Amino acid sequence: MTELNHLAVAVATVTAFLLSTAWYTAFGARLARLSGAYATAERPPAWTVVAELGRGALVAVVLAWLTREAGVSGWPGALALAGVLWIGFPCVLLAGSVLHERVPWRLAAVHAGDWLLKLVAITVIVGTWR
């Protein structure tokens, strides 16, 4: 992992965090209607910001490694990889929550959109910035 571009990973982590924050802010009212977890007007505790940055950093490191190993070096390949990963992981996992846990499909769709944004942003940044 020492060969990874750590600055690209850091920028991708922060970018994904900011995009996700904007995404969930835009869908806040809809989320509040779909899930009690989002119905409160309270700000989340500060530790959740650290946790989200940590999750984003982990995804960025994995994607930096994966793009390197797959030989992705430009934005077309990065977009293709992000799309395949989005369909293969978040979409499949969220579909399972809709099918088996009765999560409203609209709630799963909001989360899927967030994951699409994050995966595209991270993969393009770490896949093109060598």
Buried (B, 14 or more C-beta within 10 A) or exposed (E): EEEBBEEBBBBBBBBBBEBBEEBBEEBEEBBBEBBEEBEEEEEEEEEEEEEBBEBBBEBBBBBBBBBBEEEBEEBEBBBBBBBEBBEEEBBEEBBEBBEEEEBEBBBBBBBBBBBBBBBBBBBBBBBBEE
